[in-house]
Amino acid sequence: MNSLPLLGGSFPAPAALDGLILQPEDCLWPGLTLPILSNGEFAALRAALGQRVHFHDGVWWEQFRPLFCLPCSPLAMIPTNRERPAPHHSCLGFTHLVPPGYPSNGSRQMIVAQNIPRYSIATLSRKRRTIVRRALSNLQVRPIKRLDDLLTDGYNVYVSWHRRNGWGRYRASRAKYAAWISRAYSQPKRLALGAFHRNGLVAFCLMQAVGSVADPTFIASHTLALPLFPNDALFHAILTIARQSPGIESADFGPVSAKPTLNDFKLHYASLKTFPSYTWINPLVRPFIARWIQRRYPWLHPSGPRKSASSKTAPSWPSS
């Protein structure tokens, strides 16, 4: 039985750009858009979720790791000779993208969907279109209206996802997870999307938009639901809702991962983009952490795109 989701009521199909032909799967979330956060609002959201943020030299910075900073908005372009995080918050180092024409000492590989206003299911490969349609025939993707869905089924999804991927902070206890997801769900201008199967939540996504960039900050799916392709259903919904949102030009799916399989999936919906970057690592700690950073965070590699997994050479971090 086809259970393509409609959100209730009578809505016109979303407006499309000239020459863009929308398929039925592109019109499943009529009227649903992403509110736009300012950089300050996004920093406040990050702070409300327990992240350490501060404002310095006109930029909102976040401690990605203790005493290591990057901008709250990961795609922010910052000239290298102007803005830096506060020294006492970045004793170990910092990194950021730089605009074209400014000095850089490396590059960062990001997975980004561009030209969002022209996204439709027709832009995907034939195989991926078939998978998305199959997913939408078995799942209903809709905004999560009840926090209880995230506290019950959502907890099982989260635990299953983390056991499968082992990535990110693990909120092992139900109490820790409940505190985190309750704060995240209650933030203004944030959208929680769920993929439901027989009224049970099997995958969910938290997303918002900062400036012209849609930012899905967290996506998780239950391992037992993977044959239903919930991630494909969510990615299509994310890009469709972003397309309907005035002012959104791209979607940030994060830096390349040390796990190639995570990158491979995202690249069905986005492209690998290389941006010039500037990274500073405190020379006193550089010899001790360089190889670990290269392995754990290949997108911080200062000499450009990550090396192959067989490479044994630690990066030569710049001193300034």
C-alpha positions in Angstrom: 0.0 0.0 0.0 1.3 3.4 -1.0 1.5 5.7 2.1 2.9 8.8 0.6 2.6 11.5 3.3 0.3 14.5 2.9 0.2 16.8 5.9 -3.5 17.4 5.8 -5.7 20.1 4.3 -5.7 21.4 0.8 -2.5 23.0 -0.3 -1.3 24.1 -3.7 1.8 22.5 -5.1 5.0 24.5 -4.1 6.1 27.0 -6.7 8.9 25.8 -8.9 11.5 27.7 -10.9 11.0 28.2 -14.6 11.8 25.0 -16.4 11.9 22.8 -13.2 9.4 20.0 -13.6 8.3 18.6 -10.2 7.3 14.9 -9.8 4.6 13.8 -7.2 7.4 12.9 -4.8 8.6 16.5 -4.9 5.2 17.8 -3.7 4.7 15.8 -0.5 5.3 18.5 2.0 3.4 21.6 0.7 3.9 24.8 2.6 6.6 23.3 4.8 9.7 25.6 4.9 12.7 26.2 7.1 12.9 29.5 9.1 16.2 31.2 8.7 18.5 31.6 11.7 21.0 34.4 12.0 24.5 33.5 13.1 23.8 34.8 16.5 20.6 32.8 16.8 22.4 29.7 15.7 25.1 30.3 18.3 22.4 30.6 21.0 20.9 27.3 19.8 24.3 25.6 20.1 24.8 27.1 23.5 21.4 25.9 24.7 22.5 22.3 23.6 25.5 22.5 25.9 28.2 23.6 23.4 30.7 26.2 24.5 30.4 29.2 22.2 31.9 32.7 22.3 31.9 35.8 20.2 35.3 37.2 19.2 36.5 39.4 16.4 33.0 39.6 14.9 32.5 35.8 14.6 30.7 33.3 16.7 33.1 30.4 17.6 32.4 27.0 19.0 34.8 24.7 20.9 34.7 21.6 18.7 37.0 19.9 21.1 38.4 21.3 24.4 40.5 24.4 23.5 40.1 23.9 19.8 37.7 26.1 17.9 35.9 26.5 14.6 33.1 28.8 13.6 29.6 27.9 14.7 28.6 28.1 11.1 30.9 25.5 9.5 30.7 27.0 6.0 31.6 30.5 7.2 34.3 32.1 5.1 36.8 34.1 7.3 39.8 36.1 6.1 42.9 34.7 7.7 44.4 38.1 8.6 41.3 39.4 10.5 39.3 37.1 12.8 40.5 34.5 15.3 38.8 32.9 18.3 39.7 34.2 21.8 43.2 32.8 22.7 42.1 31.3 26.0 39.4 29.3 24.2 41.8 28.1 21.4 45.0 27.2 23.1 45.3 24.0 21.1 44.3 25.5 17.8 41.5 26.6 15.4 40.4 26.1 11.8 38.1 27.9 9.4 37.4 28.2 5.7 38.7 31.3 3.9 37.2 33.3 1.0 38.8 32.9 -2.5 41.8 35.1 -2.9 42.9 35.1 0.8 45.9 33.1 2.1 45.3 29.5 3.2 47.4 26.7 4.3 45.2 23.8 3.4 41.8 22.7 2.2 38.7 21.1 3.7 36.6 18.5 2.0 32.9 19.0 2.6 29.8 17.2 1.3 27.5 19.9 0.0 24.3 19.9 -2.0 24.4 23.0 -4.2 21.8 24.7 -6.4 19.0 23.7 -4.0 16.3 25.8 -5.7 16.5 23.3 -8.7 16.5 20.1 -6.7 13.9 17.4 -7.6 13.8 13.7 -7.5 14.7 13.8 -11.3 18.2 15.1 -10.4 19.0 11.8 -8.8 20.3 8.7 -10.6 17.7 6.2 -11.9 18.6 3.7 -9.2 18.4 6.3 -6.4 15.0 7.5 -7.7 13.7 3.9 -7.5 15.0 3.6 -3.9 13.4 6.9 -2.8 10.1 5.9 -4.3 10.2 2.5 -2.7 11.1 4.2 0.7 8.2 6.6 0.4 5.8 3.8 -0.5 6.5 2.2 2.9 7.3 5.1 5.1 5.6 8.3 6.0 7.9 11.3 6.5 6.5 14.2 8.4 7.4 16.7 11.1 7.5 15.2 14.5 4.6 16.8 16.4 5.1 15.0 19.8 8.2 14.9 21.8 7.1 11.6 23.2 7.9 10.0 19.8 11.5 11.0 20.2 11.6 9.9 23.9 10.3 6.4 23.2 10.8 5.1 19.7 13.4 7.8 19.1 15.6 6.5 21.9 15.6 3.0 20.4 16.6 4.6 17.0 19.4 6.5 18.6 20.9 3.5 20.4 20.7 1.3 17.3 22.2 4.0 15.2 25.1 4.6 17.6 25.9 0.9 17.9 26.0 0.6 14.1 28.2 3.7 13.5 30.0 4.4 16.7 30.2 8.1 15.8 29.6 11.1 17.9 28.9 11.5 21.6 27.1 8.5 23.1 24.3 9.3 25.5 24.1 5.8 26.8 21.5 6.3 29.5 17.9 7.1 28.7 18.1 10.0 31.1 21.0 11.6 29.2 19.4 11.1 25.9 16.1 12.5 27.1 17.7 15.6 28.4 19.5 16.2 25.1 16.6 15.5 22.7 14.2 17.5 24.8 16.5 20.5 24.6 17.1 20.0 20.9 13.4 19.5 20.1 12.3 22.7 22.0 14.7 25.0 20.2 13.0 27.7 18.0 13.3 27.6 14.2 14.4 24.0 14.2 12.6 21.2 12.4 12.4 17.6 13.6 11.5 15.2 10.8 10.5 11.6 11.4 10.2 8.6 9.1 7.3 6.5 10.4 6.5 2.9 9.6 3.1 1.6 10.8 2.9 4.7 13.1 6.3 3.8 14.7 9.3 6.1 14.4 12.2 4.3 12.7 14.4 7.3 11.8 14.6 11.0 12.5 16.4 14.1 11.6 17.1 17.5 13.3 17.6 20.4 10.9 17.6 24.1 10.6 18.9 26.8 8.2 21.6 29.4 8.8 21.8 32.2 6.3 21.4 30.5 2.9 22.5 27.0 4.1 20.2 24.2 5.2 21.9 22.3 8.0 20.7 18.8 8.9 22.7 18.5 12.2 21.6 15.0 13.2 20.2 12.0 11.3 19.7 8.6 12.8 17.9 5.4 11.7 17.2 2.1 13.3 19.2 -0.8 11.9 16.2 -3.1 11.6 14.5 -0.5 9.4 17.4 -0.1 6.9 15.7 -2.5 4.3 13.0 0.2 4.1 15.6 2.9 3.1 14.6 5.5 5.8 17.7 7.5 5.2 16.9 8.0 1.5 13.4 9.1 2.5 14.8 11.6 4.9 17.4 13.0 2.6 14.9 13.5 -0.2 12.6 15.3 2.3 15.4 17.5 3.6 16.3 18.6 0.1 12.7 19.1 -0.9 11.8 21.2 2.1 15.1 23.2 1.6 14.1 23.8 -2.0 10.7 25.2 -0.9 12.4 27.6 1.6 13.0 31.1 0.2 16.7 32.0 0.4 18.2 28.5 0.8 20.9 27.9 -1.8 22.8 24.9 -0.5 22.7 22.1 2.2 25.6 21.2 4.3 26.0 17.4 5.0 29.2 17.9 6.9 32.9 17.2 6.4 34.1 13.9 4.9 34.1 11.1 7.4 36.8 8.7 8.3 34.2 6.0 7.4 34.0 5.9 3.6 30.6 4.2 3.7 29.1 7.3 5.4 30.5 9.5 2.6 29.3 7.1 -0.1 25.7 7.4 1.0 25.6 11.2 1.2 27.2 11.5 -2.2 24.1 10.1 -3.8 22.5 13.4 -2.9 25.3 15.9 -2.8 28.8 16.5 -4.1 32.3 16.5 -2.6 33.5 20.1 -2.5 37.0 21.3 -1.6 37.3 24.7 0.1 40.5 26.5 1.0 41.0 26.6 4.7 43.3 27.9 7.4 44.3 25.8 10.4 46.6 26.7 13.3 47.8 24.1 15.7 49.8 25.0 18.8 53.4 24.0 18.0 53.8 22.7 21.5 51.2 20.0 21.1 51.4 19.4 17.3 53.8 16.4 17.5 51.5 14.6 19.9 48.1 15.0 18.2 48.9 15.4 14.5 48.6 11.7 13.5 45.4 11.3 15.7 43.8 14.3 14.0 44.7 13.0 10.6 43.0 9.7 11.3 40.0 10.9 13.3 39.3 14.2 11.4 40.7 13.9 7.8 38.9 17.1 6.9 41.4 19.0 9.1 44.4 17.9 7.1 46.2 21.1 6.2 47.8 20.0 3.0 44.5 19.4 1.2 42.4 16.4 0.5 42.9 13.5 2.9 45.6 10.9 2.1 44.8 7.2 1.6 44.3 5.0 4.6 47.6 3.3 3.9 49.6 6.6 4.3 51.9 6.5 7.4 53.1 10.1 7.2 51.8 12.5 9.8 50.7 15.9 8.5 53.2 18.8 8.8 51.1 21.3 10.6 51.8 25.0 9.9 53.3 27.1 12.7 51.3 30.2 11.9 
